[in-house]
Amino acid sequence: MATHTAAPPAALPARTGSTAWAALASWPIAAVFMLGNFAAPLYVLWQQQFGFSKGTLTAIFCWYMVGLVASLLVSGVVSDRLGRKAVLLPAMGLALVAAVVFATAGGVAALSIARVLLGLSIGALVSAGTAAVTDLAGTDRRRQAALLGSVAVAVGTGFGPLWAGILSETLPGPTSTVFWLQIALLLTATAVIARMPLDAPAGGSGAWIRIPRVPAAARRNLLAAVAVAGPGLAATSFMLSLAPSLLAEQLGTDDRIIAGSVAAVAFASSIAAQLALRGLSVVRLLLLSAACTVVSAALLIAAVQTAAPALLLLSAVFAGPAQGLGLLGGLSMLNQAVPTNPLAEANAALNISAYALVGALSLGLGHLADAIGLGAAIDDFAFTLVALTLIGLALMRWARR
């Protein structure tokens, strides 16, 4: 759908350049990603309650990516034209509805709907939300803004499963209580968005719904970032989807706190790596991301072969930096190469490309597990991650030339 060019609104006095506001603006990102990964230790319970297969489990997990892609097709453009709040406030509303649907879910259909709603919300947060953090940080703190956005994703993604695991083991209603408590946190994040001191949008023209694009000069950077960071993101997605099934079926434990801890360890190591290595060049960040992906995949294979939960935990330790450093490197490249106005759309392009790869790998893993067994499927998945990482390194070398 196209639109006529509209006169851009008059700019408000600039109020950006606040480190405190940039940090505060990262809280809504973390809060929604917490909700997005609350379900990680609960899938085994729903699987027992509703009687679905591993292929269905990964399909439920991937419905979120369908919503994410749909959101990224429009949220970046709308944010750049109408303002960050015009996207972020409705996104928080969708997250609240998703939490209610999860808390009252009566079957696979409800879980799938909740995941779609979550994807729609998260798509807005990773495009307009990270762009809002950059706006509030100011033009001279773009690298710091990329770090804040990346850490917010890791904090939410890692802490959500751990908190859900603890609460579901200690409180009644293990598949509902956690979501009612998360609603309170989402309301605080909504209040933060409402008070963000953001400038007026710049306006714009062209189609409102389109595949997100980046300027031609940044496209090689985008391709290299997705190729290297995508397998690392897939490794952490495994920790959120099928790792609890691996623990329960082959590694001898169905404790939801342990399942949540695996994801938490992955993203705690992601945060630690980003904070410790944030001063490295973009190329070195992506090289380290690739190395951690290979190590994580090797340890995952060893965990399956030896039935050792400790090796799965160690695999998660390396999966975290693979995801975090790859995302930080990718965001940093875009922040450095893309002007402010199309920045949300560029963020959307990075995420839609990476999550398309992750969705294909996750869905394939789930159906392969039903066909040949979970252990054999995980081995194939790990070898695929290594192969894709090597291809990514070759593409990065090409992009640099």
N, C-alpha and C positions, 0 to 999 in steps of 0.2 A: 504494500500500500504506500503510495507516495503522498507527499504533502507540499504545499506551496511554501516558498521562502517567507518566513515571518521576521519582522524586525526584532532584533535581539533586545531583551529587556535592559534597562539601564543598570549598569553595574553598581552594586552597593559598595560602600567603603570596605576596603580589604581588611579582614580581621584574621587572616591566616598567619602562620608563622609561630603557632603556639605548640610547643612540645607537649604540654600537659593535655591540651585538647586533642592532639593527635593520638596520644596514648589512650585517652578516654574513649575516643572514637573507635578504637580497636575492640572494645568490650562487646558491642553488638555482634561483631564477627565471631568472637570466641563463644558467646552465648548460643548463637544459632548452630555453630559447629558442634557444641556440646550436645544439643538436642539431636543433631544429625547422626551422632554416633552413640547415643544412649542405648540403641537397640543391640549393639554388638554382643554383650553377654546374655541377652534375652532371646536370641534367635533359637537356641536349643530348646528353651521352654516352649516357645510358640510352635516349634517343629513337633514336639511331643504332643502338645495340646490339639493342634490342627491337622497333624499327620501329613506333612508335605516332605518332598524329597530335597536333596541338596541342590538339584537344578532349580527347583522352585525357590529355595532359600536365596540362591545367588540372583535369581530373577527379581525377587522382592528387593534385594540390595540394589540392583541395577535400575529399578524404576526411578530411584532418586536421580540417576544420571539422565533419564528421559526428561524429567522436570528441569534439571539443571541446563540441559541443552536448549530447551524451549525458552527458559528465562534469559540465557545468554544471547539469544537471537534478538532480544529487544531491550534488555535492561541497560546495557552499556550505552546504546544510542539515546534512550530516554533520559538517562542520567546526565549525559553530556549536554542535552538540549534543555531539559526542564529542571534540572537540579538533582542533587543526590537524594534529598529528602523525599522527592516525588517517587522515587523507587524504593528507598529503604523503609519508609513507614508502611506501605502495603506489604512489603516483604516480611516485616515483623508480624503483621496480621496473619499472613499465611503460616508462619511458623507456629503461632499460637493455635490456629485451627489444627495443624498437624499434630501438635502435642495432645490435644483433646481426642483426636481420632485414634492415636496410638493408645491412649489410656483406656479407651472404650472398645478397642478392636475385638471383633468376634470371628475373624477369619482372614484368609489370605487376601481377599479383596480389600478389606479395610487397611491392612498393613501396606498393600501396594499403593492405595490412595494416599496414605500418610507419607510414604516415601516420595511420591510425585510432588506433593505439596512442599515437602522439605527441599527437594531439588529446585523448585521454583524460587523458594526463599534464599537458598544458599547461592544460587546463580546471581541473584541481585547483590548479595553481600560480597562475593568475590570480585564483582565488577565495580558497582557503585560504592560499596563499603570500603574497599581498598583505595579507590580513587578519593573518597572523602578523607581518609587518613592522610593521603598525600597532599590534598588541598590544605588541610589544617596544619600540616607540618611546615609548609612553605617551600618555595622553589629551591632554597639552599639546603634542604634536609631531605631530599628525595631518597637517598640511600637509607637513611634512618626510617623513613616512612615505609619503604619496602620491607625492612626488618620487622617493624611493628605489625604490618599486615600478615607477614609470613608466620611470626610467632603467635599471633592471635589464632590463626588457623590451627597451629600445632597444639596450643593450650586447650582449645575447645575439643579438638579431635581426640586428644589423649586423656584429658581429665574426665570427659563425658562417660566413656565406658567404665573407667575405674569407679566413679561415683555411682553409676547405675549398678555395677556389680556389688558394691558394698551395701547400697540401700536395698537391693532386691534380695540379698541374703539375710538382712537384719530386720526388715519391715514387712508387714502384711501386704498382700497384693503386689507381688514382685513385678508384674508386668503393667501395673497401673500407677502405683504410688510415685514412682520415680518421675513420671511425666507430669503429675500434678505439681510436684515440687519445682520442676523445671519451668513451669509457667510463671512462677513468681520471678525467677531470674530474667526471663524474657521481657517481663513488664518493666524491669529496671533498665534493660537495654533499650527498650522503646522510648523511655523517658530521656535517655542520653541523646538519641537521634533527634528527638523533638527540640532539644536545646542546642544543638550544634551550631556554632556561629559561622555558617557558610556563606560565601558570596553568591550573588544571583547567577543563574546559568547564562551561557553565552548564546543560546539559540542554535539555529542550524537549519539545514534543508535536506531533502532526499527521503528515501524510504525509511519508515520507522521500524520495520521488521526486516532484517537482513542478516546474512552471515557476517559476524564481526570481522573487521579488517584492521590491518595495521599499515602504516605508511610503507611504501616500497623499500625504503632504506633499512627498515627494521625487520623485513620478512625472513631474511636468512637467520638473524638472531632468534626469531620466534621458532623457526623450524629446528634449529639446533637445541634450543631449550626444551622443547617438547620431546625430542628424540632421546635426550639424555635423562630428563627428569621424569618422563612417563613411566619407565620401568620401576623407578624408586617409589613413585606414587602407587603403582600396582602392588608392590611389596607390602606397603602399609595397609592397602585395601584388603589384602588377604588377612592381615592381623585383625581386621574389623569384621570380616565376614565368616570365613571358614576355619580360622584358628581355634575358636571354641569347639567346633565339631571335631577337629583333629585332637584336641586335648581329651574330649570325652570318649572318642572311639578308639584311639590308638595310643594315647599317652597316659591314660589311666586316671583322669580327674575330670569331674564335671562341676567343680567349684566355680561359681560365677565371679567371685572376687579374683581368682587366678586368671580367668579368661579376660576380665577387665584390666587386670594388671599387665597382661601381655601388650595390649594396645597402649596403655598408659606409659609403659617403659619405652615403647617405640617413639612416642611423641615427646616424652621427656628428653630422650636422647636427641631428638630433632631440635628441640629448643636449645639444649646445651650446645649443640654443634653450631647452630646459627649465631648464638651469642658469642661463642669463643672464636669463631672463624669469620665473623662479619666483615673484617677488614681485608680479607683476601680479594683478589681480582675475580671478576665474573668467571673467567675461564677456569681458574683453579677451583672455584666453588663447584662448577659443573663436573670437573674431573674427579673431585672427591665424591660427589654424588654418585658417579658411575662406579667408582671403586667400592663404595659401601653397598651398592646394589648387588654387585658380584659376590661380595663376602656374605651378605644376608642370604642370597640364594643358595650358596654352598652350605651354610649352616642349616638352612631349612631342609635340604636334602639329608644332611646328617641326622637331624632330629627325627625324620621319618624312618630312616634306616635303623636307628638305635632306640627308638621309642623313648627319647630323653626329653622331658619338658624343659630342662635347663638349656638345651641347645635351641629349642624354639624361642626361649626368652632371649638368648644371645643373638639369634637371628633378628629378633625385634629391635635389639639395641642398634644394629647396623641398618635396619630398614628405616629407622627414624632419620638419621642424617642423610640417607639416600633421598628421602622425600623432602626434608627441610632445606638442605643445601641446594637441591635442584630447583625448588620453588623460589628460594631466595635469589639464586642466580638468574632465573627466568624473569622474575619481577624486576630485578635490578637492571637487566638489559633493556626491558621495555621502558622503565622509568627514565633511563638515560637517553633513550633514542626517540621517544614519542613525546610530542607537545602535550600541554595540559588538557586541551579541550577534547581530543579523542582518546584520552588515557583510559577511561572506563571501558571503551570499546576494545582497546588493545588488551586490557586485562581479561576481558571476556574471550577474546580470541585465544589467548594462552590457555585458559581454563577449559574451553570447549574442546580444544585439540587434545589436551592431556587426558581429560576425563573420557573422551571417546575411546582412546586407546585402553584406558583402565577398564571401562565397561565391557569392551570386547574380551579382554583377558579374563575378567572375573566371571562373566557369563559362560565362557568356554570352559573354565576350570570347573564350575559347578556341574555342568552336563557331562563333562569328561569323568568326573568323580562318580556319577551315577552309572556310567558305562563300564569303567575299568577299575573302580575302587579309588578311595580317597588318597591312599598313600601313593599309588602309581601316578595319579593325576597331579598331585603336588610335585612329584619329581619332574614331570614334563613341564609344569608351570615354571619351576625354578630354572630349568635349562632354557626355556623361552625367554625369561627375563635376562639371562646372561647374553643370549644371542642378540636381543634387541638393544641391550646396552652397548655392545660392541659396534652395532650398526650406528647407534647414536653418536659414539665417539668419532666414527668416520665422517658422519655428517657435520659434526662440529668442526673438524679439521677443514672440511670443504668450505664451510661458512666463513671461517677465519680467513681463508685465502680469497 
